[in-house]
Amino acid sequence: MPQIATIAGHVTYTPGDGAPMVIPRGPVEVELAPDSAVLSWEAADRVVGSTAIPRTQFDEYVADGKITLKDGSGA
């Protein structure tokens, strides 16, 4: 079940072998799995951004306060 979270700090993902891309601050939808987290956000008007990041990286962002879950719980 997806959760709502907020990007509150510098959060990046790396598409393929490319350079890291910044996920904009603001609301995101998060779908957690044991080994990954899928984040979806509105990148522009009617344009959705989406990426999967390793669960360990997601947990670090939460622990650092860069991603906050809406219900206030940890990852």
CHARMM-style PDB file with segment names, atoms N, HN, CA, C and O in Angstrom:
ATOM      1  N   MET     1       0.842  -1.182   0.000  1.00  0.00      PROA
ATOM      2  CA  MET     1       0.000   0.000   0.000  1.00  0.00      PROA
ATOM      3  C   MET     1       0.889   1.248   0.000  1.00  0.00      PROA
ATOM      4  O   MET     1       1.765   1.381   0.854  1.00  0.00      PROA
ATOM      5  N   PRO     2       0.672   2.150  -0.939  1.00  0.00      PROA
ATOM      6  CA  PRO     2       1.501   3.356  -1.020  1.00  0.00      PROA
ATOM      7  C   PRO     2       1.324   4.249   0.206  1.00  0.00      PROA
ATOM      8  O   PRO     2       0.258   4.291   0.822  1.00  0.00      PROA
ATOM      9  N   GLN     3       2.389   4.955   0.538  1.00  0.00      PROA
ATOM     10  HN  GLN     3       3.254   4.921   0.038  1.00  0.00      PROA
ATOM     11  CA  GLN     3       2.384   5.936   1.612  1.00  0.00      PROA
ATOM     12  C   GLN     3       2.664   7.301   1.011  1.00  0.00      PROA
ATOM     13  O   GLN     3       3.293   7.406  -0.042  1.00  0.00      PROA
ATOM     14  N   ILE     4       2.198   8.342   1.679  1.00  0.00      PROA
ATOM     15  HN  ILE     4       1.686   8.257   2.534  1.00  0.00      PROA
ATOM     16  CA  ILE     4       2.525   9.702   1.274  1.00  0.00      PROA
ATOM     17  C   ILE     4       3.689  10.172   2.138  1.00  0.00      PROA
ATOM     18  O   ILE     4       3.707   9.960   3.350  1.00  0.00      PROA
ATOM     19  N   ALA     5       4.649  10.806   1.498  1.00  0.00      PROA
ATOM     20  HN  ALA     5       4.634  10.978   0.513  1.00  0.00      PROA
ATOM     21  CA  ALA     5       5.808  11.330   2.199  1.00  0.00      PROA
ATOM     22  C   ALA     5       6.135  12.698   1.619  1.00  0.00      PROA
ATOM     23  O   ALA     5       5.535  13.133   0.636  1.00  0.00      PROA
ATOM     24  N   THR     6       7.090  13.362   2.241  1.00  0.00      PROA
ATOM     25  HN  THR     6       7.577  13.008   3.040  1.00  0.00      PROA
ATOM     26  CA  THR     6       7.544  14.665   1.756  1.00  0.00      PROA
ATOM     27  C   THR     6       9.056  14.634   1.600  1.00  0.00      PROA
ATOM     28  O   THR     6       9.781  14.202   2.495  1.00  0.00      PROA
ATOM     29  N   ILE     7       9.511  15.097   0.452  1.00  0.00      PROA
ATOM     30  HN  ILE     7       8.922  15.448  -0.276  1.00  0.00      PROA
ATOM     31  CA  ILE     7      10.943  15.299   0.258  1.00  0.00      PROA
ATOM     32  C   ILE     7      11.266  16.625   0.930  1.00  0.00      PROA
ATOM     33  O   ILE     7      10.785  17.679   0.514  1.00  0.00      PROA
ATOM     34  N   ALA     8      12.088  16.557   1.977  1.00  0.00      PROA
ATOM     35  HN  ALA     8      12.478  15.701   2.314  1.00  0.00      PROA
ATOM     36  CA  ALA     8      12.372  17.738   2.780  1.00  0.00      PROA
ATOM     37  C   ALA     8      13.840  18.148   2.721  1.00  0.00      PROA
ATOM     38  O   ALA     8      14.248  19.097   3.391  1.00  0.00      PROA
ATOM     39  N   GLY     9      14.628  17.443   1.932  1.00  0.00      PROA
ATOM     40  HN  GLY     9      14.297  16.672   1.388  1.00  0.00      PROA
ATOM     41  CA  GLY     9      16.050  17.745   1.829  1.00  0.00      PROA
ATOM     42  C   GLY     9      16.575  17.324   0.472  1.00  0.00      PROA
ATOM     43  O   GLY     9      15.801  17.065  -0.450  1.00  0.00      PROA
ATOM     44  N   HSD    10      17.884  17.258   0.351  1.00  0.00      PROA
ATOM     45  HN  HSD    10      18.513  17.469   1.099  1.00  0.00      PROA
ATOM     46  CA  HSD    10      18.537  16.899  -0.910  1.00  0.00      PROA
ATOM     47  C   HSD    10      18.469  15.380  -1.096  1.00  0.00      PROA
ATOM     48  O   HSD    10      19.192  14.628  -0.442  1.00  0.00      PROA
ATOM     49  N   VAL    11      17.583  14.947  -2.002  1.00  0.00      PROA
ATOM     50  HN  VAL    11      16.996  15.559  -2.533  1.00  0.00      PROA
ATOM     51  CA  VAL    11      17.362  13.527  -2.286  1.00  0.00      PROA
ATOM     52  C   VAL    11      17.620  13.310  -3.767  1.00  0.00      PROA
ATOM     53  O   VAL    11      17.084  14.033  -4.606  1.00  0.00      PROA
ATOM     54  N   THR    12      18.443  12.311  -4.092  1.00  0.00      PROA
ATOM     55  HN  THR    12      18.879  11.723  -3.410  1.00  0.00      PROA
ATOM     56  CA  THR    12      18.775  12.048  -5.490  1.00  0.00      PROA
ATOM     57  C   THR    12      18.537  10.588  -5.844  1.00  0.00      PROA
ATOM     58  O   THR    12      18.411   9.725  -4.976  1.00  0.00      PROA
ATOM     59  N   TYR    13      18.479  10.345  -7.137  1.00  0.00      PROA
ATOM     60  HN  TYR    13      18.581  11.047  -7.843  1.00  0.00      PROA
ATOM     61  CA  TYR    13      18.461   8.994  -7.684  1.00  0.00      PROA
ATOM     62  C   TYR    13      19.357   8.998  -8.906  1.00  0.00      PROA
ATOM     63  O   TYR    13      19.611  10.055  -9.483  1.00  0.00      PROA
ATOM     64  N   THR    14      19.836   7.840  -9.308  1.00  0.00      PROA
ATOM     65  HN  THR    14      19.630   6.981  -8.839  1.00  0.00      PROA
ATOM     66  CA  THR    14      20.718   7.743 -10.458  1.00  0.00      PROA
ATOM     67  C   THR    14      20.047   6.895 -11.537  1.00  0.00      PROA
ATOM     68  O   THR    14      19.913   5.682 -11.378  1.00  0.00      PROA
ATOM     69  N   PRO    15      19.626   7.524 -12.629  1.00  0.00      PROA
ATOM     70  CA  PRO    15      18.999   6.769 -13.710  1.00  0.00      PROA
ATOM     71  C   PRO    15      20.055   6.024 -14.535  1.00  0.00      PROA
ATOM     72  O   PRO    15      20.916   6.644 -15.158  1.00  0.00      PROA
ATOM     73  N   GLY    16      19.980   4.707 -14.531  1.00  0.00      PROA
ATOM     74  HN  GLY    16      19.280   4.204 -14.024  1.00  0.00      PROA
ATOM     75  CA  GLY    16      20.948   3.903 -15.278  1.00  0.00      PROA
ATOM     76  C   GLY    16      22.359   4.214 -14.828  1.00  0.00      PROA
ATOM     77  O   GLY    16      22.654   4.209 -13.633  1.00  0.00      PROA
ATOM     78  N   ASP    17      23.229   4.484 -15.783  1.00  0.00      PROA
ATOM     79  HN  ASP    17      22.990   4.488 -16.754  1.00  0.00      PROA
ATOM     80  CA  ASP    17      24.609   4.836 -15.485  1.00  0.00      PROA
ATOM     81  C   ASP    17      24.833   6.343 -15.541  1.00  0.00      PROA
ATOM     82  O   ASP    17      25.971   6.808 -15.598  1.00  0.00      PROA
ATOM     83  N   GLY    18      23.734   7.105 -15.524  1.00  0.00      PROA
ATOM     84  HN  GLY    18      22.809   6.728 -15.477  1.00  0.00      PROA
ATOM     85  CA  GLY    18      23.830   8.553 -15.662  1.00  0.00      PROA
ATOM     86  C   GLY    18      24.221   9.260 -14.380  1.00  0.00      PROA
ATOM     87  O   GLY    18      24.547   8.639 -13.368  1.00  0.00      PROA
ATOM     88  N   ALA    19      24.175  10.569 -14.459  1.00  0.00      PROA
ATOM     89  HN  ALA    19      23.910  11.073 -15.281  1.00  0.00      PROA
ATOM     90  CA  ALA    19      24.489  11.419 -13.307  1.00  0.00      PROA
ATOM     91  C   ALA    19      23.314  11.440 -12.342  1.00  0.00      PROA
ATOM     92  O   ALA    19      22.169  11.291 -12.767  1.00  0.00      PROA
ATOM     93  N   PRO    20      23.575  11.622 -11.054  1.00  0.00      PROA
ATOM     94  CA  PRO    20      22.478  11.707 -10.086  1.00  0.00      PROA
ATOM     95  C   PRO    20      21.517  12.848 -10.426  1.00  0.00      PROA
ATOM     96  O   PRO    20      21.935  13.934 -10.827  1.00  0.00      PROA
ATOM     97  N   MET    21      20.226  12.577 -10.256  1.00  0.00      PROA
ATOM     98  HN  MET    21      19.886  11.694  -9.931  1.00  0.00      PROA
ATOM     99  CA  MET    21      19.168  13.561 -10.504  1.00  0.00      PROA
ATOM    100  C   MET    21      18.496  13.874  -9.172  1.00  0.00      PROA
ATOM    101  O   MET    21      18.322  12.992  -8.331  1.00  0.00      PROA
ATOM    102  N   VAL    22      18.124  15.128  -8.991  1.00  0.00      PROA
ATOM    103  HN  VAL    22      18.266  15.844  -9.675  1.00  0.00      PROA
ATOM    104  CA  VAL    22      17.481  15.563  -7.755  1.00  0.00      PROA
ATOM    105  C   VAL    22      15.972  15.336  -7.848  1.00  0.00      PROA
ATOM    106  O   VAL    22      15.347  15.650  -8.860  1.00  0.00      PROA
ATOM    107  N   ILE    23      15.399  14.786  -6.777  1.00  0.00      PROA
ATOM    108  HN  ILE    23      15.907  14.531  -5.954  1.00  0.00      PROA
ATOM    109  CA  ILE    23      13.944  14.688  -6.658  1.00  0.00      PROA
ATOM    110  C   ILE    23      13.495  15.989  -6.003  1.00  0.00      PROA
ATOM    111  O   ILE    23      13.999  16.339  -4.936  1.00  0.00      PROA
ATOM    112  N   PRO    24      12.555  16.716  -6.617  1.00  0.00      PROA
ATOM    113  CA  PRO    24      12.178  18.018  -6.065  1.00  0.00      PROA
ATOM    114  C   PRO    24      11.520  17.901  -4.692  1.00  0.00      PROA
ATOM    115  O   PRO    24      10.846  16.916  -4.392  1.00  0.00      PROA
ATOM    116  N   ARG    25      11.728  18.927  -3.867  1.00  0.00      PROA
ATOM    117  HN  ARG    25      12.275  19.728  -4.111  1.00  0.00      PROA
ATOM    118  CA  ARG    25      11.088  18.971  -2.556  1.00  0.00      PROA
ATOM    119  C   ARG    25       9.578  19.019  -2.739  1.00  0.00      PROA
ATOM    120  O   ARG    25       9.064  19.632  -3.675  1.00  0.00      PROA
ATOM    121  N   GLY    26       8.884  18.358  -1.823  1.00  0.00      PROA
ATOM    122  HN  GLY    26       9.301  17.860  -1.063  1.00  0.00      PROA
ATOM    123  CA  GLY    26       7.436  18.352  -1.873  1.00  0.00      PROA
ATOM    124  C   GLY    26       6.911  16.937  -1.701  1.00  0.00      PROA
ATOM    125  O   GLY    26       7.657  16.027  -1.343  1.00  0.00      PROA
ATOM    126  N   PRO    27       5.613  16.759  -1.962  1.00  0.00      PROA
ATOM    127  CA  PRO    27       4.993  15.462  -1.725  1.00  0.00      PROA
ATOM    128  C   PRO    27       5.438  14.392  -2.722  1.00  0.00      PROA
ATOM    129  O   PRO    27       5.661  14.673  -3.900  1.00  0.00      PROA
ATOM    130  N   VAL    28       5.559  13.176  -2.232  1.00  0.00      PROA
ATOM    131  HN  VAL    28       5.377  12.948  -1.275  1.00  0.00      PROA
ATOM    132  CA  VAL    28       5.827  12.002  -3.060  1.00  0.00      PROA
ATOM    133  C   VAL    28       4.968  10.852  -2.556  1.00  0.00      PROA
ATOM    134  O   VAL    28       4.554  10.818  -1.397  1.00  0.00      PROA
ATOM    135  N   GLU    29       4.717   9.928  -3.444  1.00  0.00      PROA
ATOM    136  HN  GLU    29       5.053   9.955  -4.386  1.00  0.00      PROA
ATOM    137  CA  GLU    29       4.074   8.677  -3.067  1.00  0.00      PROA
ATOM    138  C   GLU    29       5.170   7.624  -2.994  1.00  0.00      PROA
ATOM    139  O   GLU    29       6.021   7.544  -3.880  1.00  0.00      PROA
ATOM    140  N   VAL    30       5.149   6.815  -1.938  1.00  0.00      PROA
ATOM    141  HN  VAL    30       4.458   6.880  -1.218  1.00  0.00      PROA
ATOM    142  CA  VAL    30       6.199   5.826  -1.719  1.00  0.00      PROA
ATOM    143  C   VAL    30       5.579   4.442  -1.622  1.00  0.00      PROA
ATOM    144  O   VAL    30       4.635   4.222  -0.864  1.00  0.00      PROA
ATOM    145  N   GLU    31       6.119   3.520  -2.394  1.00  0.00      PROA
ATOM    146  HN  GLU    31       6.886   3.699  -3.010  1.00  0.00      PROA
ATOM    147  CA  GLU    31       5.738   2.110  -2.333  1.00  0.00      PROA
ATOM    148  C   GLU    31       6.966   1.345  -1.857  1.00  0.00      PROA
ATOM    149  O   GLU    31       7.970   1.269  -2.564  1.00  0.00      PROA
ATOM    150  N   LEU    32       6.882   0.776  -0.651  1.00  0.00      PROA
ATOM    151  HN  LEU    32       6.066   0.838  -0.076  1.00  0.00      PROA
ATOM    152  CA  LEU    32       8.024   0.085  -0.071  1.00  0.00      PROA
ATOM    153  C   LEU    32       8.002  -1.411  -0.349  1.00  0.00      PROA
ATOM    154  O   LEU    32       6.951  -2.051  -0.318  1.00  0.00      PROA
ATOM    155  N   ALA    33       9.171  -1.949  -0.620  1.00  0.00      PROA
ATOM    156  HN  ALA    33      10.025  -1.429  -0.645  1.00  0.00      PROA
ATOM    157  CA  ALA    33       9.403  -3.390  -0.755  1.00  0.00      PROA
ATOM    158  C   ALA    33      10.595  -3.711   0.145  1.00  0.00      PROA
ATOM    159  O   ALA    33      11.287  -2.795   0.591  1.00  0.00      PROA
ATOM    160  N   PRO    34      10.844  -4.976   0.417  1.00  0.00      PROA
ATOM    161  CA  PRO    34      11.969  -5.317   1.286  1.00  0.00      PROA
ATOM    162  C   PRO    34      13.318  -4.788   0.801  1.00  0.00      PROA
ATOM    163  O   PRO    34      14.182  -4.466   1.616  1.00  0.00      PROA
ATOM    164  N   ASP    35      13.510  -4.694  -0.514  1.00  0.00      PROA
ATOM    165  HN  ASP    35      12.808  -4.956  -1.177  1.00  0.00      PROA
ATOM    166  CA  ASP    35      14.813  -4.295  -1.039  1.00  0.00      PROA
ATOM    167  C   ASP    35      14.826  -2.954  -1.772  1.00  0.00      PROA
ATOM    168  O   ASP    35      15.884  -2.507  -2.217  1.00  0.00      PROA
ATOM    169  N   SER    36      13.664  -2.308  -1.903  1.00  0.00      PROA
ATOM    170  HN  SER    36      12.805  -2.671  -1.542  1.00  0.00      PROA
ATOM    171  CA  SER    36      13.621  -1.054  -2.663  1.00  0.00      PROA
ATOM    172  C   SER    36      12.451  -0.184  -2.215  1.00  0.00      PROA
ATOM    173  O   SER    36      11.556  -0.614  -1.487  1.00  0.00      PROA
ATOM    174  N   ALA    37      12.503   1.049  -2.684  1.00  0.00      PROA
ATOM    175  HN  ALA    37      13.230   1.398  -3.275  1.00  0.00      PROA
ATOM    176  CA  ALA    37      11.396   1.992  -2.485  1.00  0.00      PROA
ATOM    177  C   ALA    37      11.149   2.669  -3.825  1.00  0.00      PROA
ATOM    178  O   ALA    37      12.079   3.167  -4.459  1.00  0.00      PROA
ATOM    179  N   VAL    38       9.895   2.683  -4.250  1.00  0.00      PROA
ATOM    180  HN  VAL    38       9.139   2.279  -3.735  1.00  0.00      PROA
ATOM    181  CA  VAL    38       9.523   3.367  -5.482  1.00  0.00      PROA
ATOM    182  C   VAL    38       8.908   4.703  -5.083  1.00  0.00      PROA
ATOM    183  O   VAL    38       7.946   4.748  -4.317  1.00  0.00      PROA
ATOM    184  N   LEU    39       9.467   5.784  -5.605  1.00  0.00      PROA
ATOM    185  HN  LEU    39      10.249   5.747  -6.228  1.00  0.00      PROA
ATOM    186  CA  LEU    39       8.983   7.129  -5.315  1.00  0.00      PROA
ATOM    187  C   LEU    39       8.384   7.714  -6.577  1.00  0.00      PROA
ATOM    188  O   LEU    39       8.965   7.609  -7.657  1.00  0.00      PROA
ATOM    189  N   SER    40       7.211   8.335  -6.438  1.00  0.00      PROA
ATOM    190  HN  SER    40       6.739   8.420  -5.560  1.00  0.00      PROA
ATOM    191  CA  SER    40       6.533   8.991  -7.562  1.00  0.00      PROA
ATOM    192  C   SER    40       6.161  10.404  -7.142  1.00  0.00      PROA
ATOM    193  O   SER    40       5.724  10.625  -6.012  1.00  0.00      PROA
ATOM    194  N   TRP    41       6.333  11.356  -8.044  1.00  0.00      PROA
ATOM    195  HN  TRP    41       6.689  11.176  -8.961  1.00  0.00      PROA
ATOM    196  CA  TRP    41       6.063  12.757  -7.739  1.00  0.00      PROA
ATOM    197  C   TRP    41       5.638  13.466  -9.013  1.00  0.00      PROA
ATOM    198  O   TRP    41       5.819  12.955 -10.118  1.00  0.00      PROA
ATOM    199  N   GLU    42       5.069  14.654  -8.837  1.00  0.00      PROA
ATOM    200  HN  GLU    42       4.922  15.069  -7.939  1.00  0.00      PROA
ATOM    201  CA  GLU    42       4.706  15.470  -9.987  1.00  0.00      PROA
ATOM    202  C   GLU    42       5.919  16.313 -10.349  1.00  0.00      PROA
ATOM    203  O   GLU    42       6.279  17.240  -9.625  1.00  0.00      PROA
ATOM    204  N   ALA    43       6.547  15.985 -11.474  1.00  0.00      PROA
ATOM    205  HN  ALA    43       6.254  15.232 -12.063  1.00  0.00      PROA
ATOM    206  CA  ALA    43       7.766  16.673 -11.903  1.00  0.00      PROA
ATOM    207  C   ALA    43       7.441  18.016 -12.563  1.00  0.00      PROA
ATOM    208  O   ALA    43       8.218  18.965 -12.465  1.00  0.00      PROA
ATOM    209  N   ALA    44       6.310  18.086 -13.222  1.00  0.00      PROA
ATOM    210  HN  ALA    44       5.679  17.315 -13.302  1.00  0.00      PROA
ATOM    211  CA  ALA    44       5.824  19.299 -13.866  1.00  0.00      PROA
ATOM    212  C   ALA    44       4.319  19.114 -14.031  1.00  0.00      PROA
ATOM    213  O   ALA    44       3.788  18.045 -13.728  1.00  0.00      PROA
ATOM    214  N   ASP    45       3.641  20.130 -14.501  1.00  0.00      PROA
ATOM    215  HN  ASP    45       4.073  20.998 -14.747  1.00  0.00      PROA
ATOM    216  CA  ASP    45       2.201  20.032 -14.681  1.00  0.00      PROA
ATOM    217  C   ASP    45       1.862  18.837 -15.565  1.00  0.00      PROA
ATOM    218  O   ASP    45       2.240  18.794 -16.736  1.00  0.00      PROA
ATOM    219  N   ARG    46       1.162  17.887 -15.009  1.00  0.00      PROA
ATOM    220  HN  ARG    46       0.855  17.922 -14.058  1.00  0.00      PROA
ATOM    221  CA  ARG    46       0.735  16.653 -15.692  1.00  0.00      PROA
ATOM    222  C   ARG    46       1.889  15.745 -16.111  1.00  0.00      PROA
ATOM    223  O   ARG    46       1.718  14.883 -16.973  1.00  0.00      PROA
ATOM    224  N   VAL    47       3.057  15.932 -15.511  1.00  0.00      PROA
ATOM    225  HN  VAL    47       3.197  16.633 -14.811  1.00  0.00      PROA
ATOM    226  CA  VAL    47       4.203  15.078 -15.797  1.00  0.00      PROA
ATOM    227  C   VAL    47       4.627  14.414 -14.491  1.00  0.00      PROA
ATOM    228  O   VAL    47       4.972  15.086 -13.519  1.00  0.00      PROA
ATOM    229  N   VAL    48       4.596  13.088 -14.488  1.00  0.00      PROA
ATOM    230  HN  VAL    48       4.316  12.542 -15.277  1.00  0.00      PROA
ATOM    231  CA  VAL    48       4.932  12.343 -13.281  1.00  0.00      PROA
ATOM    232  C   VAL    48       6.368  11.845 -13.368  1.00  0.00      PROA
ATOM    233  O   VAL    48       6.795  11.311 -14.392  1.00  0.00      PROA
ATOM    234  N   GLY    49       7.104  12.029 -12.278  1.00  0.00      PROA
ATOM    235  HN  GLY    49       6.758  12.463 -11.446  1.00  0.00      PROA
ATOM    236  CA  GLY    49       8.431  11.452 -12.154  1.00  0.00      PROA
ATOM    237  C   GLY    49       8.326  10.210 -11.288  1.00  0.00      PROA
ATOM    238  O   GLY    49       7.497  10.153 -10.379  1.00  0.00      PROA
ATOM    239  N   SER    50       9.147   9.229 -11.558  1.00  0.00      PROA
ATOM    240  HN  SER    50       9.821   9.276 -12.295  1.00  0.00      PROA
ATOM    241  CA  SER    50       9.115   7.993 -10.784  1.00  0.00      PROA
ATOM    242  C   SER    50      10.478   7.330 -10.837  1.00  0.00      PROA
ATOM    243  O   SER    50      11.148   7.339 -11.870  1.00  0.00      PROA
ATOM    244  N   THR    51      10.885   6.749  -9.703  1.00  0.00      PROA
ATOM    245  HN  THR    51      10.341   6.742  -8.864  1.00  0.00      PROA
ATOM    246  CA  THR    51      12.142   6.022  -9.654  1.00  0.00      PROA
ATOM    247  C   THR    51      12.102   5.010  -8.528  1.00  0.00      PROA
ATOM    248  O   THR    51      11.332   5.142  -7.577  1.00  0.00      PROA
ATOM    249  N   ALA    52      12.937   4.008  -8.651  1.00  0.00      PROA
ATOM    250  HN  ALA    52      13.563   3.901  -9.424  1.00  0.00      PROA
ATOM    251  CA  ALA    52      13.151   3.051  -7.567  1.00  0.00      PROA
ATOM    252  C   ALA    52      14.556   3.284  -7.027  1.00  0.00      PROA
ATOM    253  O   ALA    52      15.510   3.439  -7.789  1.00  0.00      PROA
ATOM    254  N   ILE    53      14.669   3.307  -5.700  1.00  0.00      PROA
ATOM    255  HN  ILE    53      13.894   3.182  -5.081  1.00  0.00      PROA
ATOM    256  CA  ILE    53      15.974   3.434  -5.065  1.00  0.00      PROA
ATOM    257  C   ILE    53      16.141   2.270  -4.098  1.00  0.00      PROA
ATOM    258  O   ILE    53      15.146   1.710  -3.637  1.00  0.00      PROA
ATOM    259  N   PRO    54      17.373   1.896  -3.781  1.00  0.00      PROA
ATOM    260  CA  PRO    54      17.581   0.820  -2.805  1.00  0.00      PROA
ATOM    261  C   PRO    54      16.942   1.169  -1.459  1.00  0.00      PROA
ATOM    262  O   PRO    54      16.958   2.326  -1.040  1.00  0.00      PROA
ATOM    263  N   ARG    55      16.390   0.180  -0.800  1.00  0.00      PROA
ATOM    264  HN  ARG    55      16.376  -0.760  -1.141  1.00  0.00      PROA
ATOM    265  CA  ARG    55      15.730   0.409   0.486  1.00  0.00      PROA
ATOM    266  C   ARG    55      16.705   0.994   1.503  1.00  0.00      PROA
ATOM    267  O   ARG    55      16.315   1.831   2.317  1.00  0.00      PROA
ATOM    268  N   THR    56      17.967   0.568   1.468  1.00  0.00      PROA
ATOM    269  HN  THR    56      18.284  -0.111   0.806  1.00  0.00      PROA
ATOM    270  CA  THR    56      18.944   1.108   2.416  1.00  0.00      PROA
ATOM    271  C   THR    56      19.131   2.615   2.213  1.00  0.00      PROA
ATOM    272  O   THR    56      19.262   3.364   3.181  1.00  0.00      PROA
ATOM    273  N   GLN    57      19.142   3.048   0.964  1.00  0.00      PROA
ATOM    274  HN  GLN    57      19.035   2.440   0.178  1.00  0.00      PROA
ATOM    275  CA  GLN    57      19.274   4.478   0.668  1.00  0.00      PROA
ATOM    276  C   GLN    57      18.035   5.230   1.151  1.00  0.00      PROA
ATOM    277  O   GLN    57      18.154   6.302   1.745  1.00  0.00      PROA
ATOM    278  N   PHE    58      16.852   4.677   0.901  1.00  0.00      PROA
ATOM    279  HN  PHE    58      16.755   3.806   0.419  1.00  0.00      PROA
ATOM    280  CA  PHE    58      15.610   5.289   1.375  1.00  0.00      PROA
ATOM    281  C   PHE    58      15.635   5.424   2.895  1.00  0.00      PROA
ATOM    282  O   PHE    58      15.319   6.484   3.434  1.00  0.00      PROA
ATOM    283  N   ASP    59      16.012   4.348   3.583  1.00  0.00      PROA
ATOM    284  HN  ASP    59      16.269   3.487   3.145  1.00  0.00      PROA
ATOM    285  CA  ASP    59      16.053   4.369   5.050  1.00  0.00      PROA
ATOM    286  C   ASP    59      17.037   5.433   5.562  1.00  0.00      PROA
ATOM    287  O   ASP    59      16.774   6.074   6.580  1.00  0.00      PROA
ATOM    288  N   GLU    60      18.158   5.624   4.869  1.00  0.00      PROA
ATOM    289  HN  GLU    60      18.371   5.104   4.042  1.00  0.00      PROA
ATOM    290  CA  GLU    60      19.120   6.661   5.251  1.00  0.00      PROA
ATOM    291  C   GLU    60      18.510   8.056   5.086  1.00  0.00      PROA
ATOM    292  O   GLU    60      18.680   8.918   5.948  1.00  0.00      PROA
ATOM    293  N   TYR    61      17.800   8.274   3.976  1.00  0.00      PROA
ATOM    294  HN  TYR    61      17.662   7.574   3.276  1.00  0.00      PROA
ATOM    295  CA  TYR    61      17.145   9.566   3.760  1.00  0.00      PROA
ATOM    296  C   TYR    61      16.119   9.842   4.862  1.00  0.00      PROA
ATOM    297  O   TYR    61      16.014  10.973   5.336  1.00  0.00      PROA
ATOM    298  N   VAL    62      15.370   8.829   5.269  1.00  0.00      PROA
ATOM    299  HN  VAL    62      15.455   7.910   4.883  1.00  0.00      PROA
ATOM    300  CA  VAL    62      14.390   8.997   6.344  1.00  0.00      PROA
ATOM    301  C   VAL    62      15.101   9.295   7.660  1.00  0.00      PROA
ATOM    302  O   VAL    62      14.708  10.208   8.386  1.00  0.00      PROA
ATOM    303  N   ALA    63      16.142   8.533   7.969  1.00  0.00      PROA
ATOM    304  HN  ALA    63      16.462   7.791   7.380  1.00  0.00      PROA
ATOM    305  CA  ALA    63      16.881   8.736   9.216  1.00  0.00      PROA
ATOM    306  C   ALA    63      17.510  10.133   9.277  1.00  0.00      PROA
ATOM    307  O   ALA    63      17.607  10.725  10.352  1.00  0.00      PROA
ATOM    308  N   ASP    64      17.934  10.653   8.129  1.00  0.00      PROA
ATOM    309  HN  ASP    64      17.855  10.172   7.256  1.00  0.00      PROA
ATOM    310  CA  ASP    64      18.549  11.980   8.059  1.00  0.00      PROA
ATOM    311  C   ASP    64      17.518  13.110   8.006  1.00  0.00      PROA
ATOM    312  O   ASP    64      17.894  14.282   8.029  1.00  0.00      PROA
ATOM    313  N   GLY    65      16.219  12.777   7.935  1.00  0.00      PROA
ATOM    314  HN  GLY    65      15.913  11.825   7.916  1.00  0.00      PROA
ATOM    315  CA  GLY    65      15.163  13.784   7.864  1.00  0.00      PROA
ATOM    316  C   GLY    65      14.963  14.371   6.481  1.00  0.00      PROA
ATOM    317  O   GLY    65      14.244  15.358   6.325  1.00  0.00      PROA
ATOM    318  N   LYS    66      15.594  13.772   5.468  1.00  0.00      PROA
ATOM    319  HN  LYS    66      16.178  12.971   5.595  1.00  0.00      PROA
ATOM    320  CA  LYS    66      15.449  14.278   4.103  1.00  0.00      PROA
ATOM    321  C   LYS    66      14.150  13.817   3.458  1.00  0.00      PROA
ATOM    322  O   LYS    66      13.639  14.460   2.541  1.00  0.00      PROA
ATOM    323  N   ILE    67      13.619  12.697   3.945  1.00  0.00      PROA
ATOM    324  HN  ILE    67      14.034  12.175   4.690  1.00  0.00      PROA
ATOM    325  CA  ILE    67      12.287  12.211   3.562  1.00  0.00      PROA
ATOM    326  C   ILE    67      11.515  12.028   4.854  1.00  0.00      PROA
ATOM    327  O   ILE    67      11.983  11.355   5.772  1.00  0.00      PROA
ATOM    328  N   THR    68      10.332  12.626   4.928  1.00  0.00      PROA
ATOM    329  HN  THR    68       9.952  13.173   4.183  1.00  0.00      PROA
ATOM    330  CA  THR    68       9.486  12.437   6.097  1.00  0.00      PROA
ATOM    331  C   THR    68       8.189  11.765   5.670  1.00  0.00      PROA
ATOM    332  O   THR    68       7.534  12.194   4.720  1.00  0.00      PROA
ATOM    333  N   LEU    69       7.831  10.708   6.387  1.00  0.00      PROA
ATOM    334  HN  LEU    69       8.363  10.360   7.159  1.00  0.00      PROA
ATOM    335  CA  LEU    69       6.595  10.007   6.096  1.00  0.00      PROA
ATOM    336  C   LEU    69       5.439  10.746   6.733  1.00  0.00      PROA
ATOM    337  O   LEU    69       5.564  11.270   7.840  1.00  0.00      PROA
ATOM    338  N   LYS    70       4.309  10.792   6.036  1.00  0.00      PROA
ATOM    339  HN  LYS    70       4.207  10.367   5.136  1.00  0.00      PROA
ATOM    340  CA  LYS    70       3.173  11.578   6.497  1.00  0.00      PROA
ATOM    341  C   LYS    70       2.716  11.198   7.891  1.00  0.00      PROA
ATOM    342  O   LYS    70       2.376  12.069   8.691  1.00  0.00      PROA
ATOM    343  N   ASP    71       2.701   9.888   8.195  1.00  0.00      PROA
ATOM    344  HN  ASP    71       2.977   9.181   7.545  1.00  0.00      PROA
ATOM    345  CA  ASP    71       2.210   9.454   9.502  1.00  0.00      PROA
ATOM    346  C   ASP    71       3.263   9.621  10.586  1.00  0.00      PROA
ATOM    347  O   ASP    71       2.999   9.337  11.755  1.00  0.00      PROA
ATOM    348  N   GLY    72       4.456  10.078  10.212  1.00  0.00      PROA
ATOM    349  HN  GLY    72       4.670  10.309   9.263  1.00  0.00      PROA
ATOM    350  CA  GLY    72       5.504  10.324  11.185  1.00  0.00      PROA
ATOM    351  C   GLY    72       6.291   9.091  11.578  1.00  0.00      PROA
ATOM    352  O   GLY    72       7.229   9.190  12.370  1.00  0.00      PROA
ATOM    353  N   SER    73       5.933   7.927  11.046  1.00  0.00      PROA
ATOM    354  HN  SER    73       5.171   7.846  10.403  1.00  0.00      PROA
ATOM    355  CA  SER    73       6.656   6.703  11.416  1.00  0.00      PROA
ATOM    356  C   SER    73       7.939   6.588  10.612  1.00  0.00      PROA
ATOM    357  O   SER    73       8.075   7.198   9.552  1.00  0.00      PROA
ATOM    358  N   GLY    74       8.866   5.813  11.117  1.00  0.00      PROA
ATOM    359  HN  GLY    74       8.756   5.318  11.979  1.00  0.00      PROA
ATOM    360  CA  GLY    74      10.110   5.565  10.392  1.00  0.00      PROA
ATOM    361  C   GLY    74       9.888   4.533   9.322  1.00  0.00      PROA
ATOM    362  O   GLY    74       8.786   4.003   9.175  1.00  0.00      PROA
ATOM    363  N   ALA    75      10.920   4.249   8.583  1.00  0.00      PROA
ATOM    364  HN  ALA    75      11.814   4.680   8.703  1.00  0.00      PROA
ATOM    365  CA  ALA    75      10.826   3.275   7.497  1.00  0.00      PROA
ATOM    366  C   ALA    75      10.897   1.873   8.023  1.00  0.00      PROA
ATOM    367  OT1 ALA    75      10.834   0.919   7.248  1.00  0.00      PROA
TER     368      ALA     75
END
